[in-house]
Amino acid sequence: MAVKFPLDKFNEVQTPFYYYDIELLEDTLNNINDCTKGLPFHVHYAVKANANDRILRTINAAGLGIDCVSGGEVAAAINAGFDSKKIVFAGVGKTDREISLALDANILCFNVESIPELEAINELAQQKGKIADVAFRINPNVDAHTHKYITTGLSENKFGINLEQLPDVLKLASTLKNINVVGLHFHIGSQITILEPFKVLCDKINALQKEVNEMGFKLKIINVGGGLGVDYENPDKNPIPDFKSYFDIFKNNLILQEGQEVHFELGRAIVAQCGSLITQVTYVKKGTAKQFVITDAGMTDLIRPALYQAHHNIENITATTETTEIYDVVGPICESSDCFGENETLPTTKRGDLLALRTAGAYGEIMASRYNLRDLPTAVYSK
Ligand SMILES: *Cc1c(COP(=O)(O)O)cnc(C)c1O
């Protein structure tokens, strides 16, 4: 199932661009649907990973819902055809305008992260004569383990409501006439490649559910967030994450009550492997101790290496030689952090060759900027 690059198609396109393997995305979505079939599990794609319209339409066609973190994302979701009743809206700093837009669109649920936000939603809903369905984002204090992961579930963190404050928040919510509490929401981090933290999360949720029930609330939705990681080092060996084991963790460990739904917000796991950044080699520069491959893509096209010291596999997809050499692969931007890889072993590379930076479908194109007044990367699709 390795990604095959249609080089003939690439000849006609200005580099750098993102290449999306739509078949792989469809296989990934089918796999998710197979793994959740017959279960009260609903997956909402976290659109912040990639809001490319073709990607959104493919995901919508597979029947998934969508998780937004801004008014712009809510608008993009509606524009791509998503049913507003499949839209959830998260984020610590929703503005009045964004809340209004979401209320007008009649979205499924607001994931609320603070008391002032709850009050703002209540007030705006009241003005519109609407009742807003809300879930509270709770900090479960689950460590997603090791510093490599981007943890968001610890209590000293701008996201969510601390566990200890939940009783007060629920009490307040029950007095607000235009608020309907439908669930609890959790999100413990990103690029989580071991499943243990998700099991710990299930245990925490089970305990918390008891408390919430004792306070007289019944919850329809348990939203466990996203964060499932992908294999950046072996994209062809593991093009589709192990969704079966992931969903089984929740199936086997979450204690669900009558009529309850489990919602998931997966971003990276859905779109990372279907995307590659394709770039042309502008120069090969020989220094005294090193040699550099200078590409026409830079951190403005793919910022993860510069921002998180992330590494994307680099492949020379046009080389015909068997010999290999060691290079630093760098972009053209005037920043030292604009480096895609040090001491990369590549086939002997020359000016004009095409390189693919793999596993770039998530947090790639969407984070592109025009720094240095560069053009934004375009996109090419397998079909
Ligand atoms: C970013 C985010 C996600 C998706 O995270 P991935 O690691 O891409 O799966 C899900 N939920 C919330 C609230 C987020 O902020």
The ligand as an SDF file (V2000), in Angstrom:
LIG
                    3D

 15 15  0  0  0  0  0  0  0  0999 V2000
   -5.8190   19.3590   17.9760 C   0  0  0  0  0  0  0  0  0  0  0  0
   -7.0100   18.7750   18.6100 C   0  0  0  0  0  0  0  0  0  0  0  0
   -7.4530   17.5070   18.2330 C   0  0  0  0  0  0  0  0  0  0  0  0
   -6.7500   16.6590   17.2070 C   0  0  0  0  0  0  0  0  0  0  0  0
   -5.4940   16.2620   17.6180 O   0  0  0  0  0  0  0  0  0  0  0  0
   -4.6840   15.1810   16.7580 P   0  0  0  0  0  0  0  0  0  0  0  0
   -3.4520   14.9690   17.5450 O   0  0  0  0  0  0  0  0  0  0  0  0
   -4.4210   15.7640   15.4240 O   0  0  0  0  0  0  0  0  0  0  0  0
   -5.5410   13.9430   16.6790 O   0  0  0  0  0  0  0  0  0  0  0  0
   -8.5960   17.0230   18.8210 C   0  0  0  0  0  0  0  0  0  0  0  0
   -9.2720   17.7350   19.7540 N   0  0  0  0  0  0  0  0  0  0  0  0
   -8.8740   18.9590   20.1390 C   0  0  0  0  0  0  0  0  0  0  0  0
   -9.6580   19.6900   21.1450 C   0  0  0  0  0  0  0  0  0  0  0  0
   -7.7300   19.5120   19.5960 C   0  0  0  0  0  0  0  0  0  0  0  0
   -7.3240   20.7100   20.0030 O   0  0  0  0  0  0  0  0  0  0  0  0
  1  2  1  0
  2  3  1  0
  2 14  2  0
  3  4  1  0
  3 10  2  0
  4  5  1  0
  5  6  1  0
  6  7  2  0
  6  8  1  0
  6  9  1  0
 10 11  1  0
 11 12  2  0
 12 13  1  0
 12 14  1  0
 14 15  1  0
M  END
$$$$
